[in-house]
Amino acid sequence: MKFSKKSAMGLLFSLTLIVAGCGQTKPASDSDAASTSTPAATEKKLNVQVSFYPMYEFTKNVAGDLADVHTLVPAGMEPHDWEPTPQDIASIETADVLVYNGAGMESWIDQVKDSLSNDKLVQVEASKGIDLLEGLEDGHHHGESSADEHDHDHADEATTEEHDHEHGEEAAAEEHDHEHDAGTEEGHSHDHGGLDPHVWLSPVLAVQEVRNIEAGLAQAAPEHAEQFKQNADAYIAKLETLDQEFKEAVTDSKRKDFITQHAAFGYLAQQYGLQQVPIAGLSPEQEPSAAQMASVIDFAKEHQVKTIFFETLVSSKVSETIASEVGAKTAVLNPIEGLTEEEIAAGLDYIGVMEQNLEALKLALNE
């Protein structure tokens, strides 16, 4: 089912009322695995539905035991691939609060909201009020403002394009291009509307998202507003510590650029004066063209990049291809769009994964 097709959406919404009365079991999600809340039978808690993992993490830390928080996107699934089922829409319809990132991350959100009849539902767009970056879906260098500050401007990209591509590079890029034609078509179906939605990867912007969520929960349950504020303050203190750790780590690093699998780290790069060089665009399913592959290979060779980053929820083949071509190693830089079952079992959360990202970046930026 393609969510962008109106006919399919019409059928989806017509099924919602039927499913709402059915006691079906929801697929396992990040919230099911990670929640430590024990509902009290005599206490009415807020029913909060959130779109995907970062929204769960932020919301749960603000809500504490005053809400049951459920993630719509199941654990281990890349949220760019996900589309709501009739059961998911029924869950949203009966919720007290809906929390979503916005900025185009949830391509389905507007159509779902338009279909709802629950006029008491508090809808929280966590990224509201944040200055959003323009996203470049062609995979060219994103976060260019920080690149300009560190002598990695458009002229540097032009120089990279002008370099002659060695036959080995062209062959690797062309082979990749032919192998993933179908994947390219699929990747372009997930459109962020020209904006970069990955604001949660900046600890500073994560603070703003937490405050927006706090305000939404307080609107839904004003009698608990003070507790929500205390919970938010405590979690924000952790985010501020994380922010300070990032600042200290990059201040004296040998390099300021890093190559990522897709353009998810623009806000983090901008916050800390770094330059991300994405292999693909904003969507991890988007496949780079042969020219883009060759350009990144040239950049990696010219700047002696020793690490090519990949992600946990999508194939690492593209990153491995480039790493092999330039003699680099691969490592994980996690956009935290969801947790894997292994990460859940290890007790990892947003702070823990961001600390892993920090350690990976420290190594790569000092090679």
C-alpha positions in Angstrom: 0.0 0.0 0.0 1.3 3.4 -0.9 0.1 6.0 1.6 0.4 8.7 -1.0 -2.5 7.3 -3.1 -5.8 8.8 -2.2 -7.8 5.7 -3.1 -5.8 3.6 -0.7 -6.2 6.3 2.0 -9.9 6.4 1.6 -10.1 2.6 2.1 -7.8 2.9 5.1 -9.9 5.4 6.9 -13.1 3.6 6.2 -11.7 0.5 7.9 -10.7 2.5 11.0 -14.1 2.4 12.7 -14.4 -1.4 12.1 -10.9 -2.0 13.6 -11.5 0.4 16.5 -14.0 -2.2 18.0 -11.7 -5.2 17.5 -9.4 -6.3 20.3 -6.4 -6.9 18.0 -2.9 -7.2 19.5 -0.6 -4.3 18.4 2.9 -5.2 17.1 5.8 -5.0 19.5 7.3 -1.5 19.6 10.0 0.5 21.2 7.6 1.6 23.9 6.5 -2.0 24.7 10.1 -3.0 25.1 11.5 0.1 26.9 8.6 1.3 29.1 9.1 0.7 32.8 5.7 2.2 33.8 3.3 0.0 35.8 -0.3 1.3 35.2 -2.4 1.5 38.4 -5.8 0.1 37.9 -7.5 2.9 39.9 -5.7 5.8 38.2 -6.7 7.4 35.0 -3.6 8.0 33.0 -3.2 9.9 29.8 -3.2 7.8 26.7 -0.4 9.1 24.5 0.4 7.9 21.0 3.8 9.0 19.6 5.1 8.5 16.0 8.5 7.0 16.5 11.3 6.3 19.0 12.8 9.8 19.8 9.3 11.1 20.4 8.7 8.2 22.8 11.9 8.8 24.7 11.2 12.5 25.1 7.5 12.0 26.0 8.1 9.2 28.4 10.7 11.2 30.3 8.3 14.1 30.6 5.2 12.1 31.4 6.7 9.7 33.9 4.0 7.5 35.5 1.3 9.9 34.6 0.8 8.6 31.1 0.8 5.4 29.1 3.0 6.2 26.1 2.8 4.0 23.0 5.0 4.2 19.8 3.2 3.7 16.5 6.3 2.6 14.5 7.4 -0.9 15.7 10.8 -1.5 17.1 13.5 -2.2 14.5 11.6 -0.6 11.6 12.9 2.4 9.7 10.2 5.1 10.1 10.7 6.3 6.6 9.2 3.0 5.4 6.3 3.0 7.8 2.6 3.7 7.1 -0.2 3.5 9.6 -2.7 0.6 9.6 -6.4 1.0 10.4 -5.6 -0.2 13.9 -3.0 2.5 14.3 -5.4 5.2 13.2 -8.0 3.8 15.6 -5.4 4.1 18.4 -4.8 7.7 17.6 -8.5 8.4 17.4 -9.0 7.2 21.0 -5.8 8.9 22.4 -5.6 11.9 24.7 -2.4 13.2 23.1 -0.6 12.6 19.8 3.1 13.5 19.6 4.9 13.7 16.3 8.2 15.2 15.2 6.8 17.2 12.2 9.0 18.9 9.6 8.0 16.3 7.1 9.3 13.3 9.0 5.8 11.7 9.2 4.7 12.0 5.6 1.3 10.5 6.6 0.5 12.9 9.5 -1.7 15.5 7.7 -4.0 13.0 6.1 -4.4 11.1 9.3 -5.1 14.3 11.3 -7.7 15.4 8.7 -9.5 12.0 9.2 -9.8 12.2 12.9 -13.1 13.1 14.7 -11.7 13.3 18.3 -11.8 17.1 18.8 -10.3 16.7 22.3 -7.1 15.1 21.0 -4.1 17.3 21.9 -1.7 17.3 18.9 1.9 18.1 19.6 4.3 18.9 16.8 7.6 18.6 18.7 9.7 20.6 16.2 7.3 23.6 16.2 9.2 26.8 16.6 12.6 25.4 15.5 14.4 27.0 12.6 14.5 24.2 10.1 17.3 23.6 7.6 16.6 23.1 3.9 17.2 19.5 2.9 19.0 18.5 -0.2 17.5 15.3 -1.5 20.2 14.9 -4.2 22.7 13.8 -1.5 25.1 16.8 -1.9 26.7 18.3 1.1 24.2 19.3 3.8 24.8 21.6 6.7 26.7 24.0 4.4 26.6 26.9 6.8 28.9 25.1 9.2 31.0 24.0 6.2 31.5 27.6 5.2 32.8 28.4 8.7 35.4 25.7 8.4 36.7 26.3 4.9 34.5 23.6 3.4 32.4 25.7 1.1 30.8 25.2 -2.3 34.1 25.9 -4.0 35.4 22.8 -2.2 32.6 20.8 -3.7 33.3 22.2 -7.1 36.9 21.2 -6.8 35.8 17.7 -5.9 33.6 17.5 -8.9 36.4 18.6 -11.2 38.7 15.9 -10.2 39.2 13.0 -12.7 37.5 9.9 -11.6 39.7 6.8 -11.6 38.3 3.8 -13.5 37.9 1.8 -10.4 35.8 4.5 -8.8 33.6 4.7 -11.9 33.2 1.0 -12.0 32.2 0.7 -8.4 29.7 3.6 -8.7 28.2 2.3 -11.9 27.8 -1.2 -10.6 26.0 0.2 -7.5 23.8 2.4 -9.7 22.6 -0.5 -11.8 22.0 -2.7 -8.8 19.8 -0.3 -7.0 17.6 1.3 -9.7 14.5 -0.1 -8.0 15.6 1.1 -4.6 16.0 4.6 -6.0 12.4 4.8 -7.1 11.2 3.6 -3.7 13.5 6.0 -1.9 12.1 9.0 -3.7 8.6 8.1 -2.6 9.3 9.3 0.9 9.4 13.1 0.6 10.3 15.4 3.5 8.9 18.4 1.6 12.3 20.0 1.2 13.0 20.3 4.9 15.4 18.4 7.1 13.4 16.8 9.9 16.3 15.3 12.0 16.2 18.0 14.7 16.4 15.5 17.6 20.0 14.7 16.7 21.0 18.1 18.2 20.9 17.9 22.0 20.1 21.6 22.0 17.1 21.3 19.7 16.0 18.2 21.6 15.5 20.5 24.5 13.1 22.5 22.5 11.2 19.4 21.5 11.0 18.3 25.1 9.6 21.7 26.1 6.9 21.5 23.3 5.9 18.0 24.6 5.8 19.3 28.1 3.4 22.0 27.0 1.2 19.5 25.2 0.9 17.2 28.2 0.1 20.1 30.5 -2.7 21.1 28.1 -4.1 17.6 28.3 -3.7 17.3 32.1 -3.3 20.7 33.6 -3.6 19.3 37.1 -0.2 17.6 36.5 1.5 20.6 34.8 4.0 21.1 37.7 5.0 17.4 37.7 5.5 17.5 33.9 7.7 20.6 34.3 9.9 18.9 37.0 10.3 15.8 34.9 11.2 17.9 31.8 13.7 19.9 33.8 15.4 16.7 35.0 15.6 15.3 31.5 16.8 18.6 30.0 19.6 18.6 32.5 20.8 15.3 30.9 20.5 16.8 27.5 22.6 19.9 28.5 25.3 17.6 29.9 25.3 15.8 26.6 25.6 19.1 24.7 28.6 20.1 26.8 30.2 16.7 26.1 29.8 17.3 22.3 31.2 20.8 22.6 34.3 19.6 24.4 34.9 16.7 22.1 35.0 18.7 18.8 36.8 21.8 20.0 40.3 20.6 19.4 39.5 17.8 16.9 41.9 17.3 13.9 39.2 17.5 11.3 35.7 18.8 11.1 34.2 16.7 8.3 32.6 13.2 8.4 30.9 11.0 5.8 27.5 9.7 6.6 25.1 7.2 4.9 22.3 9.8 4.6 21.9 13.4 5.4 20.6 13.0 8.9 23.2 15.0 10.9 22.8 18.5 9.5 21.6 20.0 12.8 24.3 18.2 14.8 26.9 19.4 12.4 25.6 23.0 12.5 25.4 23.0 16.3 29.1 22.0 16.7 30.8 23.5 13.7 31.1 20.3 11.7 30.5 19.3 8.1 28.6 16.2 7.3 29.2 14.8 3.8 26.2 12.5 3.1 26.4 9.7 0.5 22.6 10.1 -0.1 19.9 12.6 0.7 17.4 13.0 3.6 15.8 9.6 3.2 18.0 6.5 3.9 16.2 4.6 1.2 17.4 7.1 -1.4 20.2 5.6 -3.5 23.0 7.8 -4.7 23.7 8.1 -8.4 27.0 7.1 -9.9 28.1 10.7 -10.0 27.3 11.2 -6.3 29.2 8.0 -5.4 32.2 9.1 -7.4 32.1 12.6 -5.8 32.1 11.2 -2.3 34.9 8.8 -3.2 36.9 11.8 -4.4 36.2 13.8 -1.3 37.2 10.9 0.9 40.5 10.5 -0.9 41.3 14.2 -1.0 40.6 14.7 2.6 42.1 11.3 3.7 38.9 10.2 5.4 39.5 7.0 7.4 35.9 6.2 8.5 32.7 5.9 6.5 29.6 5.9 8.7 26.6 3.6 8.2 23.3 3.1 10.2 21.7 0.3 12.1 18.2 0.1 10.5 19.2 0.1 6.8 21.7 -1.8 4.6 25.4 -0.8 5.0 26.3 -1.9 1.5 26.7 1.6 0.1 29.0 2.7 2.9 31.0 -0.5 2.6 31.4 0.0 -1.1 32.9 3.5 -0.6 35.0 2.4 2.3 36.5 -0.4 0.2 37.3 1.9 -2.6 39.2 4.4 -0.5 40.7 2.1 2.0 38.7 3.2 5.0 36.9 1.4 7.7 33.2 1.5 8.5 31.5 2.5 11.8 28.0 3.2 13.1 26.7 6.7 13.4 23.1 6.2 14.6 20.4 8.7 13.5 18.2 7.2 16.3 15.1 6.8 14.1 14.4 3.6 16.0 16.1 1.1 18.3 17.0 -2.4 17.2 16.0 -5.4 19.3 19.6 -5.7 20.3 19.8 -2.1 21.4 16.6 -2.5 23.5 18.0 -5.7 25.0 21.2 -3.8 25.9 19.1 -1.2 27.8 20.1 1.6 25.4 18.1 4.8 25.1 18.5 8.2 23.4 21.2 9.4 25.7 23.1 6.1 25.5 23.0 6.0 21.7 24.0 9.7 21.5 27.0 8.9 23.7 27.9 6.1 21.4 27.7 8.5 18.5 29.9 11.0 20.3 32.6 8.3 20.9 32.4 7.3 17.2 32.7 10.9 16.1 35.7 11.6 18.4 37.6 8.7 16.9 36.7 9.7 13.3 37.5 13.3 13.8 41.0 12.6 15.2 42.3 10.1 12.7 
